[in-house]
Amino acid sequence: MLTVGSPFPAFKCHANVGPAAESMTLISNESAKGKWSVFVFYPKDFTFICPTELVDFNKRLKDFADRDTVVYGASTDNEYSHLAWCQQHSDLKNLKYPLLAAQKLSADLGILDPVESVCLRATYVVDPNGIIQWCCANALSVGRSTDEVLRVIDALQSDELCPCNWKKGDAFIKV
């Protein structure tokens, strides 16, 4: 699994945003050039934990935008599966960020479950220079915390020493 300090792999992925067929697009490293990026990898479309995460990230898009950060969902499913899922699942009909068909990207990152051959529930925070600054991978059965991703972005963007459980507004460590 690629980790902190590594360049995020170059990629071009087909994607869609929400339930409209005309929302099909192509996303690459150039799509968010100069911004922070969060990649939310999930195992499969049409599952149970995944929509809870995708919906929560969608609800918090303004919080990410306030941090000059764009959000991408991604799995090994293709863009047509993403589209059908957004059309079928009432909670995903208002999804405002792209779901990437990230088959090659998932392999390049080394985040494929060795048994299921689907993405681990991995999260990557990538800085504006394309360098991985934080990553986390959960078991397939455990959802992630949007609050924790935002907390980590705040800490990274502070460029300060942040103690355990630090939150924006808390004191930094001074040496």
Legacy VTK file of the C-alpha trace (Angstrom):
# vtk DataFile Version 3.0
C-alpha trace
ASCII
DATASET POLYDATA
POINTS 175 float
0.000 0.000 0.000
1.425 3.387 -0.972
1.773 5.588 2.064
2.707 9.027 3.398
5.406 10.850 1.451
4.826 8.919 -1.779
3.582 10.649 -4.907
-0.041 9.762 -5.609
-0.045 7.689 -8.825
-0.806 9.370 -12.137
-4.300 8.328 -13.193
-7.172 8.838 -15.630
-10.473 7.341 -14.530
-13.926 7.316 -16.028
-16.420 8.633 -13.492
-19.908 9.919 -12.980
-21.487 12.456 -10.646
-24.985 11.598 -9.436
-27.823 9.930 -11.333
-27.721 11.761 -14.681
-26.241 9.810 -17.607
-24.820 13.045 -19.036
-22.721 13.427 -15.891
-20.186 10.871 -17.164
-16.736 12.428 -17.140
-13.015 11.718 -17.084
-11.035 12.539 -13.924
-7.244 12.733 -13.742
-4.491 14.174 -11.591
-5.093 17.439 -13.444
-8.722 17.666 -12.272
-7.827 19.113 -8.863
-4.443 20.610 -9.635
-3.379 23.035 -6.907
-5.948 21.751 -4.394
-5.986 19.192 -1.635
-7.772 15.950 -2.528
-9.503 13.254 -0.523
-9.969 9.854 -2.132
-12.608 7.666 -0.484
-12.089 4.115 -1.758
-14.870 1.652 -0.990
-15.379 -2.053 -1.786
-18.475 -2.255 -4.004
-21.519 -0.478 -5.353
-24.897 -1.848 -4.218
-23.661 -2.674 -0.715
-24.688 -1.560 2.763
-21.870 0.345 4.524
-20.599 2.188 1.433
-23.616 4.475 0.898
-23.510 5.583 4.549
-19.974 6.847 3.984
-20.589 8.402 0.568
-23.671 10.238 1.833
-21.840 11.583 4.880
-18.972 12.897 2.753
-21.591 14.484 0.462
-23.252 16.217 3.433
-19.859 17.606 4.440
-18.731 18.864 0.995
-18.883 22.491 2.155
-16.528 21.631 5.027
-14.090 20.139 2.512
-14.496 23.099 0.130
-13.758 25.466 3.039
-10.411 23.642 3.278
-9.762 23.963 -0.480
-10.214 20.197 -0.738
-12.038 18.150 -3.371
-13.568 14.744 -2.672
-13.593 11.676 -4.901
-15.294 8.350 -4.251
-13.694 5.338 -5.925
-14.066 1.598 -6.306
-13.233 -1.136 -8.780
-16.775 -0.976 -10.179
-17.102 0.713 -13.570
-18.722 4.072 -14.202
-21.951 2.444 -15.459
-22.348 0.547 -12.206
-21.771 3.830 -10.320
-24.422 5.504 -12.468
-26.977 2.713 -11.955
-26.336 2.739 -8.201
-26.876 6.514 -7.991
-30.075 6.165 -10.012
-31.371 3.298 -7.863
-30.321 4.346 -4.338
-32.403 7.245 -3.011
-29.606 8.463 -0.716
-27.139 8.713 -3.634
-29.373 10.660 -6.032
-27.943 13.958 -4.758
-24.296 12.926 -4.781
-22.262 15.981 -5.839
-18.784 14.510 -6.217
-17.416 11.993 -8.738
-17.348 8.243 -8.259
-14.255 6.973 -10.059
-13.965 3.673 -11.901
-10.595 3.095 -10.278
-9.561 -0.416 -11.245
-5.959 0.444 -12.224
-5.579 3.205 -9.625
-6.612 0.805 -6.836
-4.001 -1.702 -7.978
-1.344 1.030 -8.310
-2.049 2.102 -4.718
-1.880 -1.485 -3.493
-5.274 -1.341 -1.766
-7.006 -4.397 -3.226
-8.245 -6.928 -0.691
-6.263 -10.126 -1.370
-9.308 -12.376 -0.987
-12.162 -10.330 -2.466
-10.143 -8.341 -5.083
-12.093 -5.182 -4.210
-10.828 -1.944 -2.706
-10.119 -1.856 0.960
-12.032 0.905 2.700
-9.034 3.221 2.182
-8.817 6.988 2.504
-6.052 9.142 1.033
-5.399 12.826 1.668
-3.201 14.240 -1.094
-1.635 17.706 -0.942
-1.695 20.242 -3.804
1.701 18.928 -4.974
0.344 15.399 -5.463
2.047 13.907 -2.375
0.192 11.549 -0.047
-0.004 13.228 3.358
-2.316 10.772 5.139
-3.789 7.380 4.443
-5.898 4.952 6.377
-7.367 1.571 5.488
-10.230 -0.082 7.338
-11.423 -3.662 7.185
-14.205 -4.168 4.651
-16.743 -4.353 7.504
-15.830 -1.040 9.204
-16.944 2.396 7.980
-14.695 5.432 8.269
-15.145 8.749 10.095
-15.668 11.904 8.042
-14.897 13.965 11.142
-11.492 12.285 11.449
-10.639 13.013 7.814
-11.524 16.690 8.324
-9.540 16.795 11.583
-6.471 15.391 9.829
-6.781 17.908 6.968
-6.976 20.738 9.521
-3.858 19.418 11.238
-1.948 18.978 7.979
-2.917 22.422 6.731
-1.876 24.031 10.035
1.767 23.075 9.347
2.208 22.847 13.131
2.909 20.078 15.654
-0.512 18.718 16.614
-0.880 16.523 19.726
-3.079 13.464 20.122
-6.786 14.235 19.579
-5.954 17.778 18.433
-8.868 19.685 16.896
-8.916 22.994 15.056
-8.653 25.759 17.618
-6.694 23.654 20.128
-3.159 24.598 21.125
-0.206 23.342 19.115
2.915 21.817 20.631
5.658 24.429 20.906
9.285 23.340 21.164
LINES 1 176
175 0 1 2 3 4 5 6 7 8 9 10 11 12 13 14 15 16 17 18 19 20 21 22 23 24 25 26 27 28 29 30 31 32 33 34 35 36 37 38 39 40 41 42 43 44 45 46 47 48 49 50 51 52 53 54 55 56 57 58 59 60 61 62 63 64 65 66 67 68 69 70 71 72 73 74 75 76 77 78 79 80 81 82 83 84 85 86 87 88 89 90 91 92 93 94 95 96 97 98 99 100 101 102 103 104 105 106 107 108 109 110 111 112 113 114 115 116 117 118 119 120 121 122 123 124 125 126 127 128 129 130 131 132 133 134 135 136 137 138 139 140 141 142 143 144 145 146 147 148 149 150 151 152 153 154 155 156 157 158 159 160 161 162 163 164 165 166 167 168 169 170 171 172 173 174
